[in-house]
Amino acid sequence: MRVCDVATVPSHEVEKKDYTFENKDITNLRCYIRSVCSRLCKQFVHFVEPILKKDQLTLVTIRENHNQRDIPTVNAFLEDIDRLVDEIKQLTNPQFLKDRLLLNEACLLQDTALSMVYQVDRGLADRCLMMEQAAKERKLNKLNPRNYCSTMYSNSSILQENKTVSNTSPPCTDLRPQDTDTQVTFKENTLSENINLEKVPDIATKADLHCCENFDNVDDVTLEKDISQHSSNVLELDNERLQNIINKLVQIAYGHHINFNDLQDQMYQLLKTVYKHSYEWNKDELLEDLEKTFK
């Protein structure tokens, strides 16, 4: 009885299966990073629109760059966040309180994005990174086919020289079948590069996207409302009224109009009032309370 060999799976079916798994990984990572961008837009409203210059990098621009990538990666997303923070550092002056607060919020944005992305599956991130590197290599080989086939021509020339020098070698055979095989494989590789990954089908199951379904969509109405509320965050302070209050404090402290215990109580009341209004951008209420305290 003759035992037949096990039939191998056709190569095109294997490639189709691998392509399906790759698209699934790409979709999962794309949805996760998109949900991270949406959460950052809700939490850090100051960086949704440019505030220091017109062409400033924003979270909306970072999300658009992420959606336009053929193969999303964690490294590319974090590099965009680092660029945003670097621009804030270059455009702000640490001598001013408003700039220091903005820089502190930018650093908090950077740490928050890193902590959110760190929760993604490491194997998923590595697979997408390997796919991106392989796509770059295929693109370089496609642009420079001579570099791709240089080893083939060098090997054929070495074989011909060895066959002419050696007398004991068998008669020279035609190398054209071997060349045609390499051309066929090269053609198959070039055809596989034409796969368009811009529009990735949403083939991920509900179980794979369960972690992202709560954060995938951003309510534009709520986002615009938050932007309008935070757009007026400008420090408003009447310098003349503040200077008058300071002059009164200097007279009280150095004129000895009151005893030491009363002075200590008034200084404590001053610190308490300043701390009460420290988180407000409009300092009119602070000045009114100080004027009532030090009449």
Residue frames relative to the residue before (quaternion, step in Angstrom):
aa qw qx qy qz dx dy dz
M 1.0000 0.0000 0.0000 0.0000 0.00 0.00 0.00
R 0.3063 -0.7625 0.5483 0.1553 3.53 -0.85 0.99
V 0.2635 -0.7605 0.5788 0.1314 3.54 -0.87 1.06
C 0.2798 -0.7724 0.5527 0.1403 3.56 -0.70 1.10
D 0.5222 -0.6302 0.4804 0.3151 3.53 -1.15 0.65
V 0.5595 -0.5947 0.4608 0.3477 3.52 -1.24 0.56
A 0.4513 -0.7001 0.4860 0.2645 3.54 -0.83 0.99
T 0.3851 -0.7256 0.5271 0.2178 3.54 -0.93 0.92
V 0.5416 -0.6093 0.4709 0.3371 3.53 -1.20 0.59
P 0.5199 -0.6367 0.4531 0.3450 3.63 -0.85 0.81
S 0.5686 -0.6417 0.4015 0.3219 3.53 -1.02 0.87
H 0.6478 0.5324 -0.3448 0.4219 3.60 0.97 -0.74
E 0.6275 0.5221 -0.3442 0.4639 3.60 1.11 -0.59
V 0.6315 0.5191 -0.3286 0.4730 3.58 1.05 -0.75
E 0.6593 0.5016 -0.3100 0.4664 3.58 0.94 -0.87
K 0.6431 0.5225 -0.3240 0.4565 3.58 1.01 -0.78
K 0.6502 0.5096 -0.3132 0.4684 3.57 1.02 -0.81
D 0.6527 0.5033 -0.3137 0.4714 3.59 0.96 -0.84
Y 0.6415 0.5271 -0.3235 0.4539 3.58 1.00 -0.82
T 0.6324 0.5299 -0.3299 0.4587 3.59 1.06 -0.74
F 0.6660 0.4885 -0.3048 0.4743 3.59 0.94 -0.86
E 0.6365 0.5241 -0.3360 0.4553 3.61 0.99 -0.75
N 0.6557 0.5031 -0.3135 0.4677 3.59 0.95 -0.83
K 0.6253 0.5363 -0.3369 0.4560 3.56 1.07 -0.71
D 0.6537 0.4969 -0.3141 0.4765 3.60 0.95 -0.82
I 0.6486 0.5216 -0.3207 0.4520 3.58 0.95 -0.86
T 0.6658 0.5042 -0.3039 0.4584 3.58 0.95 -0.88
N 0.6510 0.5237 -0.3218 0.4453 3.60 0.94 -0.85
L 0.6973 0.4552 -0.2815 0.4768 3.58 0.85 -0.94
R 0.6235 0.5415 -0.3469 0.4446 3.60 1.00 -0.72
C 0.6767 0.4845 -0.2920 0.4713 3.60 0.92 -0.90
Y 0.6528 0.5154 -0.3334 0.4439 3.60 0.96 -0.77
I 0.6853 0.4622 -0.2961 0.4786 3.60 0.84 -0.91
R 0.6133 0.5366 -0.3546 0.4584 3.60 1.06 -0.63
S 0.6465 0.5027 -0.3208 0.4759 3.59 1.01 -0.74
V 0.6132 0.5315 -0.3439 0.4724 3.60 1.09 -0.67
C 0.6450 0.5139 -0.3199 0.4664 3.60 0.97 -0.82
S 0.6508 0.5178 -0.3210 0.4530 3.58 0.97 -0.81
R 0.6618 0.4945 -0.3089 0.4713 3.58 0.96 -0.81
L 0.6457 0.5081 -0.3239 0.4691 3.59 1.01 -0.73
C 0.6311 0.5290 -0.3372 0.4563 3.61 1.04 -0.71
K 0.6670 0.4888 -0.3056 0.4720 3.59 1.03 -0.70
Q 0.7239 0.4526 -0.2522 0.4556 3.57 0.96 -0.84
F 0.7820 0.2269 -0.1125 0.5695 3.61 0.98 -0.83
V 0.1087 -0.8488 0.5168 0.0272 3.55 0.30 1.31
H 0.5848 0.6075 -0.3772 0.3830 3.61 1.09 -0.56
F 0.7417 0.4076 -0.2192 0.4855 3.60 1.10 -0.61
V 0.4336 0.6818 -0.4777 0.3449 3.59 1.19 0.40
E 0.7737 0.1716 -0.0892 0.6033 3.58 1.12 -0.70
P 0.5765 -0.5856 0.4242 0.3805 3.62 -1.13 0.52
I 0.1403 -0.8184 0.5560 0.0374 3.57 -0.88 0.98
L 0.7414 0.3875 -0.2220 0.5009 3.60 1.15 -0.48
K 0.7799 -0.0666 0.0364 0.6213 3.60 1.13 -0.64
K 0.6638 -0.5573 0.3309 0.3733 3.55 -1.23 0.52
D 0.7667 0.3532 -0.1912 0.5009 3.60 0.87 -0.91
Q 0.3051 0.7668 -0.5101 0.2424 3.58 1.11 0.60
L 0.4894 -0.6523 0.4972 0.2963 3.56 -1.09 0.75
T 0.0848 -0.8031 0.5897 0.0032 3.58 -0.88 1.01
L 0.6671 -0.4899 0.3738 0.4186 3.55 -1.32 0.14
V 0.6127 0.5362 -0.3548 0.4596 3.59 1.08 -0.62
T 0.6469 0.5038 -0.3180 0.4760 3.60 1.00 -0.77
I 0.6338 0.5220 -0.3307 0.4652 3.58 1.00 -0.77
R 0.6577 0.4970 -0.3171 0.4690 3.59 0.97 -0.79
E 0.6437 0.5053 -0.3274 0.4724 3.61 1.02 -0.73
N 0.6338 0.5178 -0.3320 0.4689 3.61 0.99 -0.75
H 0.6445 0.5183 -0.3194 0.4626 3.56 1.03 -0.77
N 0.6768 0.4911 -0.3013 0.4583 3.61 0.93 -0.82
Q 0.6923 0.4833 -0.2792 0.4574 3.61 1.10 -0.60
R 0.5382 0.6224 -0.4190 0.3840 3.61 1.18 -0.17
D 0.4952 -0.6495 0.4889 0.3063 3.57 -1.04 0.80
I 0.7804 0.0728 -0.0135 0.6209 3.55 0.94 -0.93
P 0.2445 -0.7914 0.5394 0.1515 3.64 -0.32 1.14
T 0.0626 -0.7812 0.6207 0.0258 3.54 -1.13 0.73
V 0.5861 -0.5804 0.4401 0.3549 3.52 -1.24 0.52
N 0.6366 0.5495 -0.3349 0.4249 3.58 0.99 -0.81
A 0.6550 0.5099 -0.3195 0.4570 3.60 0.95 -0.83
F 0.6505 0.5123 -0.3189 0.4611 3.60 0.98 -0.79
L 0.6849 0.4711 -0.2921 0.4729 3.60 0.90 -0.88
E 0.6043 0.5449 -0.3614 0.4552 3.60 1.09 -0.58
D 0.6370 0.5106 -0.3301 0.4738 3.60 1.03 -0.71
I 0.6371 0.5122 -0.3304 0.4718 3.60 1.00 -0.77
D 0.6467 0.5123 -0.3199 0.4657 3.60 0.98 -0.81
R 0.6301 0.5252 -0.3347 0.4639 3.60 1.02 -0.74
L 0.6343 0.5269 -0.3326 0.4576 3.60 0.98 -0.79
V 0.6795 0.4789 -0.2936 0.4720 3.59 0.90 -0.91
D 0.6349 0.5285 -0.3350 0.4531 3.61 1.00 -0.74
E 0.6363 0.5147 -0.3330 0.4683 3.59 1.02 -0.73
I 0.6353 0.5144 -0.3335 0.4696 3.59 1.01 -0.77
K 0.6516 0.5163 -0.3204 0.4540 3.60 0.96 -0.80
Q 0.6863 0.4853 -0.2891 0.4581 3.59 1.01 -0.77
L 0.7423 0.4356 -0.2252 0.4566 3.59 1.04 -0.75
T 0.6757 0.4825 -0.2986 0.4707 3.60 1.20 -0.26
N 0.2996 -0.7240 0.5966 0.1735 3.52 -1.29 0.52
P 0.3645 -0.7773 0.4637 0.2190 3.62 -0.41 1.13
Q 0.5472 0.6248 -0.4071 0.3800 3.62 1.21 -0.14
F 0.6940 0.4323 -0.2633 0.5121 3.58 1.23 -0.43
L 0.5554 -0.6417 0.4261 0.3134 3.53 -1.04 0.85
K 0.6466 0.5314 -0.3267 0.4390 3.59 0.93 -0.85
D 0.6704 0.4887 -0.2995 0.4712 3.60 0.96 -0.84
R 0.6337 0.5238 -0.3382 0.4579 3.58 1.02 -0.71
L 0.6440 0.5099 -0.3212 0.4712 3.59 1.01 -0.78
L 0.6562 0.5049 -0.3112 0.4666 3.58 1.00 -0.81
L 0.6558 0.5028 -0.3098 0.4703 3.58 1.00 -0.79
N 0.6297 0.5273 -0.3298 0.4655 3.57 1.04 -0.75
E 0.6621 0.4934 -0.3067 0.4734 3.59 1.00 -0.80
A 0.6226 0.5317 -0.3425 0.4609 3.60 1.08 -0.65
C 0.6501 0.4959 -0.3151 0.4819 3.59 0.99 -0.77
L 0.6266 0.5185 -0.3333 0.4769 3.58 1.08 -0.70
L 0.6127 0.5389 -0.3363 0.4703 3.58 1.08 -0.71
Q 0.6570 0.5170 -0.3081 0.4540 3.58 0.94 -0.87
D 0.6823 0.4755 -0.2870 0.4754 3.59 0.91 -0.88
T 0.6489 0.5185 -0.3223 0.4542 3.59 1.00 -0.78
A 0.6500 0.5072 -0.3187 0.4678 3.60 0.96 -0.82
L 0.6516 0.5123 -0.3185 0.4599 3.58 0.99 -0.80
S 0.6722 0.4903 -0.3049 0.4635 3.59 0.93 -0.82
M 0.6457 0.5104 -0.3273 0.4642 3.62 1.04 -0.68
V 0.6896 0.4728 -0.2872 0.4674 3.57 0.89 -0.92
Y 0.5958 0.5890 -0.3622 0.4086 3.59 1.11 -0.61
Q 0.6342 0.5512 -0.3304 0.4299 3.61 1.19 -0.43
V 0.5214 0.6396 -0.4242 0.3730 3.61 1.21 -0.15
D 0.6134 -0.5465 0.4189 0.3867 3.57 -1.23 0.48
R 0.4396 -0.7272 0.4640 0.2505 3.57 -0.68 1.12
G 0.6329 0.5321 -0.3365 0.4507 3.58 1.02 -0.73
L 0.6332 0.5262 -0.3272 0.4638 3.58 1.03 -0.76
A 0.6662 0.4954 -0.3041 0.4672 3.59 0.93 -0.87
D 0.6573 0.5064 -0.3151 0.4607 3.61 0.98 -0.80
R 0.6515 0.5157 -0.3283 0.4493 3.60 0.95 -0.80
C 0.6593 0.4910 -0.3116 0.4766 3.59 0.96 -0.78
L 0.6317 0.5221 -0.3354 0.4646 3.59 1.05 -0.69
M 0.6495 0.5009 -0.3147 0.4777 3.60 1.00 -0.78
M 0.6382 0.5173 -0.3330 0.4628 3.61 1.00 -0.73
E 0.6465 0.5119 -0.3262 0.4622 3.59 1.01 -0.75
Q 0.6595 0.4985 -0.3119 0.4682 3.60 0.94 -0.83
A 0.6471 0.5077 -0.3207 0.4697 3.59 1.00 -0.78
A 0.6396 0.5177 -0.3297 0.4628 3.61 1.01 -0.74
K 0.6383 0.5142 -0.3294 0.4687 3.61 1.03 -0.73
E 0.6539 0.5051 -0.3179 0.4649 3.60 0.96 -0.81
R 0.6531 0.5006 -0.3230 0.4674 3.59 0.97 -0.79
K 0.6345 0.5281 -0.3322 0.4563 3.56 1.05 -0.70
L 0.6493 0.5031 -0.3165 0.4745 3.59 1.01 -0.77
N 0.6572 0.5009 -0.3112 0.4694 3.58 0.98 -0.80
K 0.6407 0.5184 -0.3272 0.4623 3.56 1.08 -0.67
L 0.6709 0.4868 -0.3002 0.4721 3.59 1.03 -0.74
N 0.7794 0.2023 -0.1010 0.5843 3.62 1.10 -0.69
P 0.0658 -0.8366 0.5425 0.0391 3.64 0.28 1.16
R 0.5719 0.5941 -0.3972 0.4027 3.62 1.14 -0.43
N 0.6377 0.5104 -0.3286 0.4741 3.56 1.03 -0.72
Y 0.6347 0.5373 -0.3284 0.4480 3.55 1.09 -0.71
C 0.7747 0.3465 -0.1716 0.5002 3.60 1.01 -0.86
S 0.4101 0.7321 -0.4735 0.2679 3.62 1.20 0.05
T 0.6456 0.5190 -0.3242 0.4568 3.58 0.99 -0.77
M 0.6194 0.5473 -0.3490 0.4415 3.60 1.05 -0.68
Y 0.6906 0.4672 -0.2873 0.4713 3.60 0.90 -0.91
S 0.6449 0.5170 -0.3340 0.4532 3.61 0.97 -0.73
N 0.6521 0.5089 -0.3179 0.4633 3.59 0.97 -0.78
S 0.6579 0.5035 -0.3225 0.4579 3.60 0.96 -0.77
S 0.6519 0.5061 -0.3240 0.4625 3.61 1.02 -0.74
I 0.6378 0.5170 -0.3319 0.4645 3.59 1.02 -0.74
L 0.6407 0.5228 -0.3258 0.4582 3.58 0.97 -0.77
Q 0.6630 0.5004 -0.3147 0.4594 3.60 0.93 -0.80
E 0.6486 0.5111 -0.3259 0.4603 3.62 0.98 -0.78
N 0.6595 0.5054 -0.3137 0.4596 3.58 0.93 -0.82
K 0.6731 0.4973 -0.3082 0.4523 3.58 1.00 -0.72
T 0.6587 0.4920 -0.3210 0.4701 3.61 1.07 -0.58
V 0.6744 0.4946 -0.3033 0.4567 3.60 1.05 -0.69
S 0.7204 0.4443 -0.2547 0.4678 3.57 0.82 -0.94
N 0.3119 -0.7582 0.5472 0.1686 3.58 -0.96 0.94
T 0.6824 0.4937 -0.2825 0.4591 3.56 1.18 -0.53
S 0.5104 0.6578 -0.4200 0.3611 3.56 1.24 -0.12
P 0.5668 -0.5882 0.4397 0.3734 3.63 -1.12 0.50
P 0.6742 -0.4970 0.3405 0.4272 3.59 -1.20 0.36
C 0.5966 -0.6048 0.4078 0.3347 3.48 -1.18 0.75
T 0.2135 -0.7733 0.5875 0.1060 3.54 -0.95 0.92
D 0.5794 -0.5922 0.4383 0.3486 3.51 -1.26 0.44
L 0.3005 -0.7838 0.5238 0.1450 3.55 -0.86 0.99
R 0.4300 0.7360 -0.4538 0.2598 3.57 1.19 -0.01
P 0.6203 0.5236 -0.3831 0.4409 3.69 0.93 -0.57
Q 0.6449 0.5127 -0.3295 0.4611 3.55 1.03 -0.80
D 0.6467 0.5173 -0.3223 0.4585 3.58 1.01 -0.80
T 0.6515 0.5104 -0.3257 0.4571 3.56 0.98 -0.79
D 0.6153 0.5396 -0.3578 0.4497 3.59 1.06 -0.66
T 0.6723 0.4871 -0.3046 0.4669 3.54 0.93 -0.89
Q 0.6342 0.5238 -0.3385 0.4570 3.57 1.08 -0.71
V 0.6340 0.5291 -0.3336 0.4547 3.56 1.05 -0.77
T 0.6661 0.4883 -0.3076 0.4725 3.58 0.94 -0.88
F 0.6431 0.5136 -0.3311 0.4615 3.57 1.01 -0.77
K 0.6391 0.5181 -0.3258 0.4658 3.57 1.05 -0.74
E 0.6424 0.5169 -0.3286 0.4605 3.57 1.01 -0.78
N 0.6437 0.5195 -0.3282 0.4561 3.57 1.02 -0.78
T 0.6652 0.4965 -0.3120 0.4623 3.57 0.98 -0.82
L 0.6370 0.5177 -0.3388 0.4598 3.57 1.06 -0.66
S 0.6574 0.5132 -0.3174 0.4513 3.56 1.03 -0.75
E 0.6162 0.5576 -0.3544 0.4287 3.57 1.20 -0.45
N 0.6237 0.5744 -0.3423 0.4049 3.58 1.17 -0.47
I 0.4092 0.6999 -0.4867 0.3253 3.58 1.25 0.14
N 0.2827 -0.7719 0.5525 0.1379 3.56 -0.73 1.06
L 0.1356 -0.8156 0.5611 0.0396 3.52 -0.62 1.17
E 0.3952 0.7364 -0.4825 0.2622 3.58 1.21 0.15
K 0.7670 0.2365 -0.1388 0.5801 3.57 0.95 -0.88
V 0.0869 -0.8161 0.5712 0.0089 3.53 -0.03 1.27
P 0.4110 -0.7140 0.4942 0.2776 3.62 -0.73 0.92
D 0.4446 -0.6820 0.5202 0.2580 3.50 -1.08 0.80
I 0.1196 0.8245 -0.5373 0.1310 3.56 0.27 1.29
A 0.4584 0.6814 -0.4630 0.3334 3.57 1.23 0.06
T 0.4591 -0.6887 0.4960 0.2624 3.52 -1.05 0.80
K 0.6690 -0.5005 0.3635 0.4121 3.54 -1.31 0.22
A 0.6226 0.5455 -0.3507 0.4380 3.58 1.08 -0.64
D 0.6586 0.5100 -0.3174 0.4532 3.59 1.05 -0.75
L 0.7612 0.3613 -0.1912 0.5034 3.58 1.06 -0.73
H 0.3521 0.7633 -0.4859 0.2391 3.59 1.22 0.28
C 0.6616 0.5172 -0.3133 0.4435 3.57 1.06 -0.71
C 0.7326 0.4325 -0.2299 0.4726 3.59 1.21 -0.42
E 0.5271 0.6852 -0.4118 0.2881 3.59 1.16 -0.37
N 0.6550 0.5265 -0.3223 0.4358 3.61 1.13 -0.53
F 0.7791 0.3257 -0.1575 0.5120 3.58 1.20 -0.51
D 0.4428 0.7393 -0.4385 0.2551 3.62 1.21 0.00
N 0.7783 0.3121 -0.1529 0.5229 3.57 0.91 -0.96
V 0.2302 -0.7593 0.5967 0.1201 3.55 -0.99 0.89
D 0.3860 -0.7071 0.5422 0.2388 3.55 -0.87 0.95
D 0.3415 -0.7789 0.4905 0.1900 3.56 -0.34 1.26
V 0.6268 0.5428 -0.3481 0.4373 3.58 1.03 -0.72
T 0.6668 0.4895 -0.2960 0.4777 3.57 0.95 -0.88
L 0.6434 0.5293 -0.3215 0.4500 3.56 1.02 -0.80
E 0.6682 0.4824 -0.3088 0.4747 3.60 0.92 -0.83
K 0.6252 0.5352 -0.3410 0.4544 3.58 1.07 -0.69
D 0.6552 0.5000 -0.3146 0.4708 3.58 0.99 -0.82
I 0.6351 0.5301 -0.3354 0.4507 3.57 1.04 -0.76
S 0.6644 0.5032 -0.3064 0.4598 3.58 0.96 -0.86
Q 0.6495 0.5162 -0.3236 0.4549 3.58 1.08 -0.68
H 0.7479 0.3943 -0.2191 0.4871 3.58 1.00 -0.80
S 0.5067 0.6670 -0.4289 0.3384 3.59 1.21 -0.15
S 0.6972 0.4599 -0.2660 0.4813 3.60 1.20 -0.49
N 0.3985 0.7233 -0.4771 0.3009 3.59 1.18 0.42
V 0.3137 0.7106 -0.5543 0.2991 3.54 0.34 1.31
L 0.4764 -0.6874 0.4726 0.2777 3.54 -0.88 0.98
E 0.0665 -0.7922 0.6064 -0.0127 3.57 -0.70 1.18
L 0.1625 0.7849 -0.5690 0.1839 3.56 -0.54 1.23
D 0.3172 -0.7324 0.5770 0.1733 3.54 -0.92 1.01
N 0.3236 -0.7931 0.4866 0.1719 3.55 -0.31 1.28
E 0.6327 0.5401 -0.3457 0.4341 3.63 1.01 -0.70
R 0.6636 0.4869 -0.3086 0.4768 3.59 0.90 -0.86
L 0.6453 0.5156 -0.3254 0.4603 3.56 1.00 -0.79
Q 0.6526 0.5121 -0.3192 0.4582 3.59 0.99 -0.79
N 0.6316 0.5248 -0.3345 0.4622 3.61 1.02 -0.70
I 0.6481 0.5061 -0.3186 0.4715 3.58 1.00 -0.80
I 0.6409 0.5177 -0.3272 0.4627 3.59 1.00 -0.79
N 0.6393 0.5239 -0.3298 0.4561 3.60 0.98 -0.78
K 0.6376 0.5149 -0.3268 0.4707 3.60 1.02 -0.75
L 0.6489 0.5140 -0.3189 0.4616 3.58 0.99 -0.82
V 0.6382 0.5171 -0.3312 0.4643 3.58 1.02 -0.77
Q 0.6532 0.5047 -0.3185 0.4660 3.61 0.96 -0.78
I 0.6530 0.5062 -0.3200 0.4637 3.58 1.00 -0.78
A 0.7004 0.4886 -0.2810 0.4379 3.57 0.91 -0.91
Y 0.7925 0.3145 -0.1603 0.4973 3.59 0.85 -0.94
G 0.6421 0.5290 -0.3461 0.4337 3.62 1.14 -0.28
H 0.2847 -0.7907 0.4940 0.2229 3.60 1.29 -0.31
H 0.2018 0.7982 -0.5373 0.1828 3.56 0.90 0.92
I 0.7616 0.2055 -0.1268 0.6014 3.56 1.23 -0.45
N 0.5880 -0.5850 0.4166 0.3720 3.54 -1.23 0.39
F 0.7232 -0.4757 0.2960 0.4037 3.53 -1.34 0.24
N 0.6524 0.5253 -0.3336 0.4326 3.60 0.95 -0.80
D 0.6593 0.4899 -0.3110 0.4781 3.55 0.97 -0.82
L 0.6236 0.5393 -0.3338 0.4571 3.57 1.08 -0.73
Q 0.6501 0.5137 -0.3124 0.4647 3.56 1.00 -0.83
D 0.6481 0.5089 -0.3174 0.4693 3.58 1.00 -0.77
Q 0.6620 0.5007 -0.3158 0.4596 3.56 0.98 -0.80
M 0.6424 0.5113 -0.3310 0.4651 3.62 1.01 -0.72
Y 0.6329 0.5156 -0.3262 0.4767 3.56 1.07 -0.74
Q 0.6435 0.5097 -0.3165 0.4753 3.58 1.03 -0.78
L 0.6142 0.5497 -0.3392 0.4534 3.57 1.10 -0.70
L 0.6806 0.4817 -0.2891 0.4703 3.59 0.85 -0.96
K 0.6397 0.5288 -0.3232 0.4547 3.57 1.01 -0.79
T 0.6660 0.4962 -0.3047 0.4662 3.60 0.97 -0.80
V 0.6502 0.5107 -0.3180 0.4640 3.59 0.97 -0.82
Y 0.6632 0.4988 -0.3082 0.4652 3.57 0.96 -0.82
K 0.6146 0.5677 -0.3468 0.4240 3.58 1.07 -0.71
H 0.7828 0.2929 -0.1491 0.5284 3.60 0.98 -0.82
S 0.3550 0.7732 -0.4760 0.2227 3.61 1.15 0.33
Y 0.7204 0.4345 -0.2510 0.4787 3.61 1.11 -0.60
E 0.5697 0.5793 -0.3910 0.4324 3.60 1.23 0.24
W 0.4257 -0.7029 0.5106 0.2528 3.54 -1.05 0.81
N 0.7066 0.3777 -0.2415 0.5475 3.59 1.08 -0.68
K 0.2016 -0.8317 0.5136 0.0621 3.57 -0.51 1.25
D 0.3392 0.7553 -0.5056 0.2425 3.62 1.15 0.37
E 0.6540 0.5053 -0.3182 0.4646 3.59 0.97 -0.82
L 0.6100 0.5449 -0.3477 0.4582 3.58 1.08 -0.68
L 0.6793 0.4832 -0.2968 0.4659 3.58 0.88 -0.90
E 0.6324 0.5296 -0.3385 0.4527 3.60 1.02 -0.72
D 0.6634 0.4929 -0.3096 0.4702 3.59 0.94 -0.83
L 0.6523 0.5063 -0.3230 0.4624 3.58 1.00 -0.76
E 0.6522 0.5069 -0.3225 0.4624 3.59 0.99 -0.76
K 0.6398 0.5065 -0.3309 0.4739 3.60 1.06 -0.67
T 0.6669 0.5122 -0.3044 0.4475 3.57 1.03 -0.78
F 0.7946 0.2174 -0.0960 0.5587 3.59 0.93 -0.92
K 0.0893 0.7989 -0.5829 0.1182 3.58 0.35 1.26
